[in-house]
Amino acid sequence: MAEGNGGGMGELRVMTWNVWWRFGALWVARFEAIAETVRAVAPDVVALQEVWGTRATNQVSALGGELGMHAEYAGPSYPPPTDVARDPRDAGVEVGIGLLSRWPITGWRAVRMPARHRSFDPVAAVATVAHPAGPLHVVVGCLEYDPAYNDDRLAQAALLADLATDPALDGPLPIIVAGDLNAPPGSPLLRPLTDVLTDAWIAGSGDATTVTAPEEAGPELVGQRIDHVFFRPGMFNRPVTVSQASTAGDPIDGITPSDHRAVICSLTF
């Protein structure tokens, strides 16, 4: 995939996907379905959430090896082990986030997010990718999902906005924020992001009825799009447009890759 389509100067295909950790009985088989879906989309960068990680390896590295893409992983992320029943054999397996990239990832920084209600420190990540047109900066995150902890979700959205608007990231390419934000378009919980960034799905005239939240998201979120790609231009004279907004994640050979749909947005600059 390192030399596939969509990698020319002036365009960028961004994919974000919550790949459902090791949940469900078919998580081993789902790995191949996930890889095949990414291969078919041929994205330039893929922000991943609910990936698994151990001391020895992680799902992002395994996917990178399968697809010929560069990979980085960080954790922990949501959901915490105390909130979801898990197979005892998965004790010690972390939930994390990651990035796959067509080009080398030259910078990778995990940043602790505010989480007053949790007993662990979930992280976001800031990546720098060696795009042919210059450094490409991507912020990856997965936000709090419990409506009882909306104060944390709002504070975490504000952190992602702060990271994305850091003047140190200014340059010829757009700055990207991508992830499972556990809030639908128009939610006040996303105001810190929508005040300073552009929703690529809306800018690309994506279908307003698109659903990416699984049933497990609960009544607050089910039936809505909670997976997002946001961006800002890296320089005032470098406008960014979105040429396409779509989803992926159909069953492959009877295997549904994830309980989330992947969101894909093609940016031109």
C-alpha positions in Angstrom: 0.0 0.0 0.0 2.9 2.4 0.4 2.8 3.4 -3.2 -0.9 3.1 -3.9 -3.4 5.7 -5.3 -4.3 9.0 -3.5 -0.8 9.8 -2.4 0.1 12.6 -4.8 0.9 16.1 -3.7 -2.2 18.2 -3.1 -4.5 15.5 -2.0 -5.0 13.4 1.1 -7.3 10.5 1.8 -8.0 10.2 5.6 -9.7 7.3 7.2 -10.8 6.9 10.8 -12.1 3.7 12.2 -13.0 2.2 15.6 -12.1 -1.5 15.0 -13.9 -3.0 18.1 -10.9 -4.3 20.1 -11.2 -8.0 20.8 -14.9 -7.9 21.4 -17.1 -10.5 19.8 -16.3 -14.2 19.2 -14.8 -13.6 15.8 -12.1 -11.0 16.6 -9.3 -13.1 15.1 -11.2 -13.5 11.8 -12.1 -9.8 11.9 -8.4 -8.9 11.6 -8.3 -10.0 8.0 -11.6 -8.3 7.2 -10.3 -5.1 8.7 -7.1 -5.4 6.7 -9.0 -6.1 3.5 -11.3 -3.1 4.0 -8.3 -0.8 4.5 -6.6 -2.2 1.5 -9.7 -1.6 -0.7 -10.0 2.0 0.5 -6.3 2.7 -0.1 -6.1 5.6 2.4 -3.0 7.7 3.0 -3.5 7.8 6.8 -5.8 5.7 9.0 -6.6 6.8 12.6 -7.6 3.8 14.6 -9.5 3.4 17.9 -10.2 0.4 20.1 -7.1 -1.4 18.9 -5.5 -4.0 21.2 -2.0 -3.8 22.6 0.3 -6.0 24.7 3.9 -5.5 26.0 5.1 -7.6 23.0 3.0 -6.2 20.1 -0.2 -4.4 19.1 -2.9 -4.5 16.4 -1.6 -1.4 14.7 1.8 -2.9 14.1 0.2 -6.1 12.9 -2.0 -4.2 10.4 0.9 -2.2 9.3 2.9 -5.3 8.6 0.0 -6.8 6.7 -0.7 -3.7 4.6 2.9 -2.4 4.1 2.1 0.8 6.0 4.0 2.6 8.8 2.4 2.2 12.2 2.3 3.8 15.7 0.4 2.8 18.8 -0.5 4.5 22.1 -2.6 3.6 25.1 -4.6 3.3 27.2 -7.8 4.5 25.7 -11.5 3.7 26.0 -13.3 1.6 27.0 -11.7 0.8 30.4 -11.6 -2.9 31.5 -14.0 -2.2 34.3 -16.8 -1.0 32.0 -17.1 -4.0 29.6 -17.0 -7.7 30.3 -14.0 -9.4 28.7 -12.6 -12.8 28.2 -10.3 -13.7 31.1 -7.7 -14.7 28.5 -7.5 -11.0 27.6 -6.3 -9.9 31.0 -3.4 -7.4 30.5 -4.4 -6.6 26.9 -4.8 -2.9 26.6 -7.3 -0.8 24.6 -5.4 1.8 22.6 -5.3 4.1 19.6 -3.0 4.2 16.6 -2.1 5.5 13.2 -1.3 3.8 9.9 0.4 5.9 7.2 1.5 5.5 3.7 4.6 7.6 4.5 7.0 7.3 7.4 5.8 8.6 10.8 8.6 10.9 12.0 6.9 12.1 15.2 4.6 10.4 17.6 3.6 11.9 21.0 1.0 10.5 23.4 -0.8 13.2 25.4 -2.8 12.5 28.6 -6.4 13.6 28.3 -8.5 15.0 31.3 -10.5 12.2 32.9 -11.7 13.2 36.4 -14.1 10.2 36.6 -11.7 7.5 35.5 -9.0 5.6 37.4 -6.6 5.7 34.5 -5.3 8.4 32.1 -6.6 7.9 28.6 -4.4 9.4 25.9 -4.6 11.2 22.6 -1.7 11.2 20.1 -0.1 13.7 17.8 1.6 12.3 14.8 3.9 13.9 12.2 4.0 12.2 8.8 6.6 12.7 6.1 4.1 13.7 3.3 5.9 14.6 0.0 4.5 18.2 0.3 5.8 18.7 3.8 5.1 17.6 7.4 1.6 16.3 7.9 0.2 16.5 11.4 -2.6 14.2 12.6 -4.2 14.2 16.0 -5.9 10.9 16.9 -8.3 10.5 19.8 -11.2 8.5 21.3 -13.3 10.5 23.8 -15.3 9.5 26.9 -18.6 7.8 26.0 -20.5 7.8 29.3 -23.1 10.6 29.3 -22.7 10.9 33.1 -19.1 12.1 32.3 -19.9 14.7 29.7 -17.7 17.1 31.5 -14.7 14.9 30.7 -15.9 14.5 27.1 -16.1 18.3 26.7 -12.7 18.8 28.3 -11.2 16.2 26.0 -12.6 17.8 22.9 -11.1 21.0 24.0 -7.7 19.3 24.4 -7.9 17.9 20.8 -8.7 21.5 19.6 -5.8 22.9 21.5 -3.4 20.3 20.0 -4.7 20.9 16.5 -4.4 24.7 16.7 -0.8 24.7 18.1 1.1 27.2 15.9 4.0 24.8 15.8 2.0 22.7 13.4 1.4 25.4 10.9 2.7 24.6 7.4 1.7 23.8 3.8 -0.6 20.9 4.7 -3.9 20.8 6.6 -3.8 19.7 10.3 -6.1 16.7 10.9 -8.1 15.6 13.9 -9.6 12.1 13.5 -11.3 9.6 15.8 -14.3 8.2 17.6 -15.5 11.3 19.5 -18.7 9.8 20.9 -20.8 12.8 20.0 -22.9 13.5 16.9 -22.6 16.5 14.6 -24.0 19.6 16.1 -23.5 18.3 19.7 -22.4 21.1 22.1 -19.8 18.6 23.3 -17.9 19.2 20.0 -18.1 23.0 20.1 -14.4 23.3 21.1 -13.6 21.5 17.8 -16.2 23.0 15.5 -15.3 26.5 16.6 -11.8 26.2 15.2 -11.9 23.3 12.8 -14.0 22.2 9.8 -16.0 18.9 9.8 -14.7 17.2 6.7 -17.8 15.1 6.3 -20.1 18.1 6.1 -17.6 20.0 3.9 -17.6 17.0 1.6 -21.4 16.9 1.4 -21.5 13.5 3.2 -25.0 12.0 3.8 -26.4 13.6 6.9 -28.2 10.4 7.8 -25.0 8.3 7.9 -24.7 6.2 11.0 -21.5 5.1 12.6 -22.5 4.5 16.2 -23.2 0.9 17.2 -26.2 -0.2 19.4 -23.8 -0.4 22.4 -23.3 3.3 22.2 -26.6 3.8 24.0 -29.7 5.8 23.4 -27.8 9.1 23.4 -25.7 8.2 20.4 -27.2 5.2 18.5 -28.3 6.0 15.0 -25.9 8.9 14.6 -22.5 9.6 13.3 -19.9 9.7 16.1 -16.7 9.1 14.1 -15.2 12.3 12.7 -12.5 13.9 10.6 -11.9 17.5 11.3 -9.2 19.8 9.8 -7.8 23.3 9.5 -5.6 24.8 6.8 -2.0 24.9 7.8 -1.6 28.4 6.3 -4.1 31.1 5.6 -3.3 31.0 1.9 -3.6 27.3 1.5 -7.3 26.6 1.3 -8.6 23.0 1.8 -11.6 21.4 0.1 -13.2 18.0 0.6 -13.8 16.2 -2.6 -15.4 13.0 -1.2 -16.9 11.7 2.0 -17.9 8.1 2.4 -17.9 5.1 4.7 -16.6 1.5 4.6 -17.0 -1.6 6.6 -19.3 -4.0 4.8 -19.1 -7.7 5.7 -16.4 -9.6 3.9 -17.0 -13.4 3.4 -19.7 -13.1 6.1 -17.4 -11.4 8.6 -18.4 -7.9 9.7 -15.1 -6.1 10.4 -16.3 -3.9 13.2 -19.4 -2.6 15.0 -18.5 0.9 13.7 -18.4 2.1 10.1 -15.2 3.6 8.9 -15.3 7.3 7.8 -13.2 8.3 4.8 -12.7 11.9 3.6 -10.6 13.0 0.7 -9.0 16.4 1.2 -7.4 18.5 -1.5 -5.1 21.5 -0.8 
